[in-house]
Amino acid sequence: MSKKRSPLGFAAQAEQQQAGEPIKTTVVATREGKAALPFWVPVSARQQLRILAAEHDTTMQALLAEALNDLFVKHNKPPIA
């Protein structure tokens, strides 16, 4: 289970934990219902992705979502990324 960062400082967060209170977190509205999917790639792959995004006037995130959807379709899964 991953921990979300608290908008409060570490001291306030520790006080909440000691008091048995749930830790208060905030989620940016555009990230609601989404999860981070970090993974390691060679630096050259990241550079190439950045160049491709610039050439197509889009974002790296949009290109990676497109790649995930292509992978899902290839394996007979619905494109939901």
C-alpha angles and dihedrals in degrees: 000000000000122000120230118221116252120231084223124083122263092259093055090045091052090050090052091051093048091049090051092243120143113255111254115233135175128215121202108240093236090057096049109129093009133109132206115248107193120178137160124256132168114277089242090058091053091048091050091049091051091050091048091050091051093047091053095039093238138105132271088239092056091050092049091049088052090050092050091050090050089052092050092050091048089057095044095256126130115265100244105149 
